[in-house]
Amino acid sequence: MELKEALLKRRSVRKFTDEAVSDEYIDELLHAAMSGPSACNKTPWEFYVIKNSEKLAAVKKASRFSRFNSPLAIVVCGNLSRALPMQLAEYWIQDCSAATENILLRATDLGLGAVWCGAHPQARVVKKIREVLDLPEKHVPLGIIHIGHPAESPEPRDQYDEKRVHFVE
Ligand SMILES: Cc1cc2nc3c(=O)[nH]c(=O)nc-3n(C[C@H](O)[C@H](O)[C@H](O)COP(=O)(O)O)c2cc1C
């Protein structure tokens, strides 16, 4: 698939078939994630891949906006022990966001469906995910990506709005 097509085709998918996502596809998604840019190439990310049905159910319960029937979730975490110092530390959020978008685009490319569900900065959601996954102190969940074979197909969409573009002379 051409990148332009994937960009427009990537939509949030919240309904999935029962078919499992193959390990080969999971590997592709993780390679895409870690191809992303990060400030000073610190790569301050960790990816928790969840297929186990009990863990999956528990992770889904962590947020009321994250209760979808996906057979797979990847929790994208910042690793604060790899983050930049001082006020630059918060770049981990942008780094992990870039990795997340890469997963969404590669999922689209592979014919999978996915939706990004936010965790940080929702303290309660972060706490619950921490408990379920028994995360180390330095791993902060930025989001849960639900992934599976799609059972719905939102239309490709171009949200371009010229009023939001400011050409500076
Ligand atoms: C940081 C972030 C957090 C999000 N959290 C949720 C969520 O908790 N639950 C959900 O169903 N969708 C969530 N979404 C998906 C957005 O609702 C979705 O991207 C937006 O409505 C645009 O639709 P599209 O993805 O189909 O283009 C989130 C997206 C982002 C980027």
The ligand as a Tripos MOL2 file, in Angstrom:
@<TRIPOS>MOLECULE
LIG
   31    33     1     0     0
SMALL
NO_CHARGES

@<TRIPOS>ATOM
      1 C1         -4.1160   10.4340   22.4690 C.3       1 LIG1
      2 C2         -5.3420    9.7160   21.9460 C.ar      1 LIG1
      3 C3         -6.2030    9.1070   22.8390 C.ar      1 LIG1
      4 C4         -7.3400    8.4210   22.3730 C.ar      1 LIG1
      5 N1         -8.1210    7.7530   23.2740 N.ar      1 LIG1
      6 C5         -9.1840    7.0400   22.8280 C.ar      1 LIG1
      7 C6         -9.9740    6.2660   23.7350 C.ar      1 LIG1
      8 O1         -9.7190    6.2310   24.9500 O.2       1 LIG1
      9 N2        -11.0050    5.5360   23.2460 N.ar      1 LIG1
     10 C7        -11.3190    5.5530   21.9060 C.ar      1 LIG1
     11 O2        -12.2760    4.8690   21.5150 O.2       1 LIG1
     12 N3        -10.5720    6.2750   20.9980 N.ar      1 LIG1
     13 C8         -9.5270    6.9970   21.4330 C.ar      1 LIG1
     14 N4         -8.7340    7.6980   20.5370 N.ar      1 LIG1
     15 C9         -9.0670    7.6660   19.0960 C.3       1 LIG1
     16 C10        -9.7310    8.9840   18.6610 C.3       1 LIG1
     17 O3        -11.0260    9.0540   19.1930 O.3       1 LIG1
     18 C11        -9.7510    9.0260   17.1160 C.3       1 LIG1
     19 O4         -8.4240    8.9960   16.6250 O.3       1 LIG1
     20 C12       -10.4190   10.3010   16.5960 C.3       1 LIG1
     21 O5        -11.7980   10.3000   16.9130 O.3       1 LIG1
     22 C13       -10.2820   10.4360   15.0700 C.3       1 LIG1
     23 O6        -10.8440    9.3200   14.4040 O.3       1 LIG1
     24 P1         -9.9600    8.3910   13.4490 P.3       1 LIG1
     25 O7         -8.8920    7.7530   14.2890 O.co2     1 LIG1
     26 O8        -10.9130    7.3820   12.8830 O.co2     1 LIG1
     27 O9         -9.3600    9.2740   12.3830 O.co2     1 LIG1
     28 C14        -7.6210    8.3890   20.9770 C.ar      1 LIG1
     29 C15        -6.7400    9.0100   20.0890 C.ar      1 LIG1
     30 C16        -5.6060    9.6490   20.5630 C.ar      1 LIG1
     31 C17        -4.6240   10.2520   19.5690 C.3       1 LIG1
@<TRIPOS>BOND
     1     1     2 1
     2     2     3 ar
     3     2    30 ar
     4     3     4 ar
     5     4     5 ar
     6     4    28 ar
     7     5     6 ar
     8     6     7 ar
     9     6    13 1
    10     7     8 2
    11     7     9 ar
    12     9    10 ar
    13    10    11 2
    14    10    12 ar
    15    12    13 ar
    16    13    14 ar
    17    14    15 1
    18    14    28 ar
    19    15    16 1
    20    16    17 1
    21    16    18 1
    22    18    19 1
    23    18    20 1
    24    20    21 1
    25    20    22 1
    26    22    23 1
    27    23    24 1
    28    24    25 2
    29    24    26 1
    30    24    27 1
    31    28    29 ar
    32    29    30 ar
    33    30    31 1
@<TRIPOS>SUBSTRUCTURE
     1 LIG1         1 GROUP 0 **** ****
